[in-house]
Amino acid sequence: MPGKDGKGPLGKGTMTGQGRGGQSGSGKGRMGGRGLGAGGECLCPKCGARAPHTRGTPCFEQHCPQCGSTMARAS
């Protein structure tokens, strides 16, 4: 970074100023996820129980309140 401003030198490659795949904004979101947002529900694949999705915690890290199984994101 020549100017110490966080910008660095101008690129000369074919991907200059573009996202992955050569298109601006073509990424899959943070950590490669689907980015479903803060709302929604988590679903237990074992017993079918539903629980509200907690922002910042993926459904697969939550446990079912009824049977204790690992939850999954409901679409």
Secondary structure as UniProt FT lines:
FT   TURN            2..3
FT   TURN            14..17
FT   HELIX           20..22
FT   TURN            24..25
FT   HELIX           30..32
FT   STRAND          41..43
FT   TURN            45..47
FT   STRAND          50..52
FT   TURN            55..56
FT   HELIX           59..61
FT   TURN            65..67
FT   STRAND          72..73
//
